[in-house]
């Protein structure tokens, strides 16, 4: 029994060491690589593209904050993807007050997800840099476009932004925000190291000359084309990350566990199409985390409570040290002290996403 306990301790320490090494790479990307990004005086023309389907209430709430951005060269293209609600009427009325608004309407839906809508939006874009967001997203400031423009260029440039969720009461909201933070730290740190593998359509932009890569994205998928597009252009694009709080967007989080798990299952359907390197990188992180917590639980059950608590404390310290700066930079400093406990829960919730991706409907819009 003692020999078994010793092996479990060694295994748990090994998993902790892996997590520390991964955490150091992420911290280095923020402290060392992020400040080296080239910024310029914002001047490039920006075409904001919003794809919407039966989402008029969110458009009413969020579109004005986009139309009223303080920037000298931009347009807002809303692609109405065959909506059956009052979307078209609202957009027509709004366009009379805002000449920067351009409406593209489909009378009949074509293809899964929002791929067709995005393609049409790109075709109608007048400016060389495209900035994407969703109807349910609201910029945190009127400098949103200008902040991205400072990193944008007319040629071969990808700018990854952060799309967070509004703070509400309850464990579900904490987990959703922690999930969003964890994903952002992963894809932003990877991009800073020169290996971008995803972006979020809630807040990302790229030069229009890169859009030919959309042809390389699997047209049968109803979700995840932003991720696959980023991977398709990764070797060609200059990759930049925007951590200026004025560049962030916020959305309302899903109100129930059922809706959130369905959303996560939909997003997870893209994972099999990731590169081998990306899948390995993400899997190693989850295995190290799951291995550590399983080892921690077994150590407690075998009676080595002191050793278990020491290891858990070291893990909590490493998470706070390596992720704390990221969490604060992304405007979620209230999560820093809760991170070790949320990480424990989140590690064992993640496999549910995979199961949901296997059983989900394949014809959902977004």
C-alpha positions as CSV (number, residue, x, y, z in Angstrom):
1,X,0.0,0.0,0.0
2,X,2.8,2.4,0.8
3,X,4.5,1.6,-2.5
4,X,1.2,2.3,-4.3
5,X,0.8,5.6,-2.4
6,X,4.4,6.6,-3.3
7,X,3.7,6.0,-7.0
8,X,0.5,8.1,-6.8
9,X,2.5,11.0,-5.2
10,X,5.2,10.8,-7.9
11,X,2.5,10.7,-10.6
12,X,0.7,13.7,-9.1
13,X,4.0,15.7,-8.8
14,X,4.8,14.8,-12.5
15,X,1.4,16.2,-13.6
16,X,2.1,19.3,-11.5
17,X,5.4,19.9,-13.1
18,X,3.8,19.7,-16.6
19,X,1.3,22.3,-15.5
20,X,4.0,24.5,-14.2
21,X,5.9,24.3,-17.5
22,X,2.8,25.1,-19.5
23,X,2.0,28.0,-17.2
24,X,5.5,29.4,-17.6
25,X,5.1,29.5,-21.4
26,X,1.8,31.3,-21.1
27,X,3.2,33.8,-18.7
28,X,6.3,34.5,-20.8
29,X,4.0,35.2,-23.8
30,X,2.2,37.9,-21.8
31,X,5.2,39.5,-20.1
32,X,7.8,39.2,-22.9
33,X,6.1,38.7,-26.3
34,X,2.9,40.8,-26.0
35,X,4.8,44.1,-25.4
36,X,6.8,43.6,-28.6
37,X,3.8,43.8,-30.9
38,X,3.9,46.5,-33.5
39,X,1.3,49.3,-33.1
40,X,0.7,52.2,-35.3
41,X,-1.5,55.3,-35.6
42,X,-5.0,53.9,-36.5
43,X,-5.7,54.7,-40.1
44,X,-6.8,51.6,-42.0
45,X,-10.4,51.5,-43.1
46,X,-12.5,49.0,-41.1
47,X,-15.6,47.0,-42.3
48,X,-17.5,45.6,-39.2
49,X,-19.5,42.5,-40.1
50,X,-22.3,41.2,-38.1
51,X,-24.2,38.1,-39.1
52,X,-27.7,37.9,-37.6
53,X,-30.6,35.5,-37.8
54,X,-33.8,36.2,-35.9
55,X,-32.0,38.3,-33.3
56,X,-33.6,41.7,-33.6
57,X,-33.8,42.3,-29.8
58,X,-30.0,41.9,-29.5
59,X,-29.5,44.2,-32.5
60,X,-31.7,46.8,-30.8
61,X,-29.5,46.6,-27.7
62,X,-26.1,46.4,-29.2
63,X,-26.0,47.8,-32.7
64,X,-26.2,51.5,-31.6
65,X,-22.9,51.1,-29.6
66,X,-21.2,49.9,-32.8
67,X,-22.6,52.5,-35.1
68,X,-21.6,55.2,-32.6
69,X,-17.9,54.2,-32.5
70,X,-15.4,57.0,-32.6
71,X,-13.3,56.3,-35.7
72,X,-13.0,58.1,-39.0
73,X,-13.1,55.2,-41.5
74,X,-15.5,52.5,-40.9
75,X,-18.8,50.9,-42.0
76,X,-21.1,48.4,-40.3
77,X,-22.4,45.5,-42.5
78,X,-25.3,43.5,-41.0
79,X,-26.1,40.4,-42.9
80,X,-29.7,39.4,-42.2
81,X,-29.6,35.6,-42.8
82,X,-33.2,35.0,-43.8
83,X,-34.7,36.2,-40.5
84,X,-38.4,35.8,-40.0
85,X,-38.7,38.3,-37.1
86,X,-38.6,42.1,-37.3
87,X,-34.9,42.3,-38.1
88,X,-35.3,43.8,-41.6
89,X,-37.7,46.5,-40.5
90,X,-35.4,47.5,-37.7
91,X,-32.3,47.7,-39.9
92,X,-34.1,49.7,-42.5
93,X,-35.2,52.3,-39.9
94,X,-31.7,52.4,-38.4
95,X,-29.9,52.8,-41.7
96,X,-31.9,56.1,-42.3
97,X,-30.2,57.5,-39.2
98,X,-26.8,55.9,-39.7
99,X,-25.3,56.1,-43.2
100,X,-22.4,53.9,-42.1
101,X,-24.9,51.0,-41.8
102,X,-25.0,48.6,-44.8
103,X,-27.7,45.9,-45.0
104,X,-27.3,42.6,-46.8
105,X,-30.4,40.4,-46.8
106,X,-31.0,36.8,-47.8
107,X,-34.5,35.8,-48.6
108,X,-33.7,32.2,-48.2
109,X,-31.1,30.5,-46.0
110,X,-28.2,28.8,-47.8
111,X,-25.9,26.2,-46.1
112,X,-25.3,25.4,-42.5
113,X,-24.2,27.9,-39.8
114,X,-23.3,31.4,-40.7
115,X,-20.8,30.7,-43.4
116,X,-22.9,31.9,-46.3
117,X,-23.9,35.1,-44.4
118,X,-20.2,35.8,-43.6
119,X,-19.2,35.2,-47.2
120,X,-21.9,37.7,-48.3
121,X,-20.7,40.3,-45.8
122,X,-17.2,40.0,-47.0
123,X,-18.3,40.5,-50.6
124,X,-20.0,43.8,-49.7
125,X,-17.1,45.1,-47.6
126,X,-15.6,48.3,-48.9
127,X,-12.6,48.5,-46.6
128,X,-9.4,46.3,-46.5
129,X,-9.7,45.2,-42.9
130,X,-12.7,43.1,-41.6
131,X,-13.8,43.2,-37.9
132,X,-16.2,40.5,-36.8
133,X,-18.7,40.5,-34.0
134,X,-22.1,39.0,-33.2
135,X,-25.5,40.6,-32.7
136,X,-25.5,39.7,-29.0
137,X,-22.1,41.4,-28.4
138,X,-21.5,44.9,-27.1
139,X,-18.2,46.7,-27.2
140,X,-17.0,47.9,-23.8
141,X,-16.1,51.3,-25.2
142,X,-16.6,53.6,-28.1
143,X,-12.9,53.0,-28.9
144,X,-13.4,49.4,-29.9
145,X,-12.8,49.9,-33.6
146,X,-9.9,52.3,-33.0
147,X,-8.2,50.0,-30.6
148,X,-8.2,47.1,-33.2
149,X,-7.2,49.5,-36.0
150,X,-4.0,50.3,-34.1
151,X,-2.9,46.7,-34.6
152,X,-4.5,46.2,-38.0
153,X,-3.0,46.4,-41.5
154,X,-4.3,46.2,-45.0
155,X,-2.3,43.1,-45.8
156,X,-1.9,39.7,-44.2
157,X,-2.9,40.7,-40.6
158,X,-4.9,38.7,-38.0
159,X,-6.0,40.5,-34.8
160,X,-7.4,38.4,-32.0
161,X,-9.7,40.0,-29.5
162,X,-11.4,39.0,-26.3
163,X,-15.2,38.5,-26.0
164,X,-16.2,38.1,-22.4
165,X,-19.5,37.5,-20.6
166,X,-21.3,39.8,-18.2
167,X,-20.9,39.0,-14.5
168,X,-24.0,37.5,-12.8
169,X,-24.7,35.5,-9.7
170,X,-24.2,31.7,-9.4
171,X,-21.7,28.9,-10.1
172,X,-22.8,28.6,-13.7
173,X,-21.8,32.1,-14.5
174,X,-18.5,31.7,-12.7
175,X,-17.7,28.6,-14.8
176,X,-18.8,30.2,-18.0
177,X,-16.5,33.2,-17.4
178,X,-13.7,30.9,-16.3
179,X,-14.1,28.7,-19.4
180,X,-14.0,31.9,-21.6
181,X,-10.9,33.1,-19.8
182,X,-9.1,29.7,-20.0
183,X,-9.8,29.4,-23.7
184,X,-8.7,33.0,-24.3
185,X,-5.4,32.5,-22.5
186,X,-4.7,29.4,-24.5
187,X,-5.4,30.8,-28.0
188,X,-3.9,34.2,-27.3
189,X,-0.7,32.9,-25.8
190,X,-0.4,30.4,-28.6
191,X,-0.8,33.2,-31.2
192,X,1.9,35.3,-29.4
193,X,4.2,32.3,-29.7
194,X,3.5,32.2,-33.4
195,X,1.0,29.2,-33.4
196,X,-2.5,30.6,-33.7
197,X,-5.2,27.9,-33.8
198,X,-8.5,29.7,-33.1
199,X,-10.3,33.0,-32.6
200,X,-13.8,33.9,-31.5
201,X,-16.2,35.4,-34.0
202,X,-17.4,37.7,-31.2
203,X,-14.3,39.8,-31.5
204,X,-11.6,39.2,-34.1
205,X,-10.4,40.8,-37.3
206,X,-8.3,40.1,-40.4
207,X,-7.2,41.7,-43.6
208,X,-9.6,41.1,-46.5
209,X,-6.8,39.6,-48.7
210,X,-6.7,36.6,-46.3
211,X,-10.4,35.7,-46.9
212,X,-9.6,33.3,-49.8
213,X,-8.6,30.8,-47.0
214,X,-12.4,30.5,-46.2
215,X,-12.5,28.1,-49.2
216,X,-10.3,25.7,-47.2
217,X,-12.8,25.5,-44.3
218,X,-15.1,22.5,-44.2
219,X,-18.3,23.7,-45.6
220,X,-20.5,21.1,-43.9
221,X,-19.7,22.3,-40.4
222,X,-22.3,24.5,-38.7
223,X,-19.9,25.9,-36.2
224,X,-16.2,26.5,-35.6
225,X,-15.3,28.0,-39.0
226,X,-13.5,30.9,-37.2
227,X,-11.1,28.4,-35.6
228,X,-10.4,26.6,-38.9
229,X,-10.0,29.8,-40.8
230,X,-7.4,31.0,-38.3
231,X,-5.5,27.7,-38.7
232,X,-5.7,28.0,-42.5
233,X,-4.1,31.5,-42.6
234,X,-1.6,30.9,-39.6
235,X,1.5,30.5,-41.8
236,X,0.7,33.5,-44.0
237,X,-0.7,36.0,-41.5
238,X,1.0,38.4,-39.1
239,X,-0.6,37.5,-35.8
240,X,-1.5,40.1,-33.2
241,X,-3.4,40.0,-29.9
242,X,-5.4,42.9,-28.5
243,X,-5.5,43.0,-24.7
244,X,-6.5,46.7,-24.5
245,X,-9.7,46.7,-22.4
246,X,-11.3,49.2,-24.8
247,X,-11.1,46.4,-27.4
248,X,-13.2,43.9,-25.4
249,X,-16.8,42.9,-26.1
250,X,-19.3,41.5,-23.6
251,X,-22.3,39.2,-24.0
252,X,-25.0,37.7,-21.8
253,X,-24.0,34.2,-20.7
254,X,-26.3,31.2,-21.2
255,X,-28.9,31.2,-18.3
256,X,-29.0,27.4,-17.8
257,X,-26.6,24.5,-17.6
258,X,-28.5,22.7,-20.4
259,X,-28.1,25.7,-22.9
260,X,-24.4,26.2,-21.9
261,X,-23.5,22.5,-22.4
262,X,-25.3,22.4,-25.7
263,X,-23.4,25.5,-26.8
264,X,-20.1,24.0,-25.7
265,X,-21.0,20.7,-27.4
266,X,-21.5,22.7,-30.6
267,X,-18.2,24.4,-30.3
268,X,-16.4,21.1,-29.6
269,X,-17.4,19.6,-32.9
270,X,-14.6,21.6,-34.5
271,X,-11.9,19.9,-32.4
272,X,-11.3,16.8,-34.6
273,X,-10.4,19.2,-37.5
274,X,-7.6,20.9,-35.5
275,X,-4.0,20.1,-36.4
276,X,-2.2,17.3,-34.7
277,X,0.1,19.7,-32.9
278,X,-2.9,21.7,-31.5
279,X,-4.8,18.6,-30.5
280,X,-1.8,17.3,-28.7
281,X,-1.1,20.6,-27.0
282,X,-4.6,20.9,-25.7
283,X,-4.9,17.2,-24.7
284,X,-1.6,17.3,-22.7
285,X,-2.9,20.3,-20.7
286,X,-6.2,18.5,-19.9
287,X,-4.5,15.2,-19.1
288,X,-2.0,17.0,-16.7
289,X,-4.8,18.8,-15.0
290,X,-7.1,15.7,-14.7
291,X,-4.1,13.5,-13.7
292,X,-3.2,15.9,-10.9
293,X,-6.7,16.2,-9.5
294,X,-7.3,12.4,-9.7
295,X,-3.9,11.9,-7.9
296,X,-4.9,14.5,-5.3
297,X,-8.2,12.7,-4.6
298,X,-6.5,9.3,-4.3
299,X,-3.8,10.7,-2.0
300,X,-6.6,12.0,0.3
301,X,-8.5,8.7,0.2
302,X,-5.3,6.8,1.2
303,X,-4.9,9.0,4.3
304,X,-2.0,11.2,3.2
305,X,-4.0,14.3,3.8
306,X,-1.0,16.5,4.6
307,X,0.8,15.6,1.4
308,X,-2.4,16.1,-0.6
309,X,-3.0,19.5,0.8
310,X,0.6,20.5,0.2
311,X,0.3,19.5,-3.4
312,X,-3.0,21.2,-3.8
313,X,-1.6,24.4,-2.3
314,X,1.4,24.2,-4.7
315,X,-1.0,23.7,-7.7
316,X,-3.1,26.7,-6.5
317,X,0.0,28.8,-6.2
318,X,1.2,28.0,-9.7
319,X,-2.2,28.7,-11.2
320,X,-2.4,32.0,-9.4
321,X,1.2,32.9,-10.4
322,X,1.1,31.9,-14.1
323,X,-2.6,32.7,-14.9
324,X,-3.2,35.6,-12.5
325,X,-1.7,38.2,-14.7
326,X,-3.7,37.0,-17.7
327,X,-6.9,36.9,-15.7
328,X,-6.4,40.4,-14.5
329,X,-5.4,41.6,-18.0
330,X,-8.6,40.2,-19.4
331,X,-10.6,42.2,-16.8
332,X,-11.6,39.3,-14.6
333,X,-9.5,39.9,-11.5
334,X,-12.5,38.8,-9.3
335,X,-11.9,35.3,-10.5
336,X,-8.2,35.1,-9.4
337,X,-8.8,33.8,-5.9
338,X,-11.5,31.4,-7.1
339,X,-9.4,30.0,-10.0
340,X,-8.0,26.9,-8.2
341,X,-11.4,25.7,-7.2
342,X,-13.0,26.6,-10.6
343,X,-10.2,24.8,-12.3
344,X,-10.9,21.7,-10.3
345,X,-14.6,21.7,-11.3
346,X,-13.9,22.8,-14.9
347,X,-11.5,19.9,-15.5
348,X,-14.2,17.3,-14.8
349,X,-16.9,19.2,-16.7
350,X,-14.9,19.4,-20.0
351,X,-15.5,15.7,-21.0
352,X,-19.2,16.5,-21.0
353,X,-18.6,19.0,-23.8
354,X,-17.2,16.1,-25.9
355,X,-20.1,13.9,-25.2
356,X,-22.5,16.7,-26.1
357,X,-20.7,17.2,-29.4
358,X,-21.4,13.6,-30.4
359,X,-25.2,13.8,-29.8
360,X,-26.0,17.4,-30.9
361,X,-28.1,18.4,-33.8
362,X,-26.0,19.3,-36.9
363,X,-28.1,22.0,-38.5
364,X,-28.0,24.7,-35.9
365,X,-27.3,28.2,-37.1
366,X,-24.5,29.3,-34.7
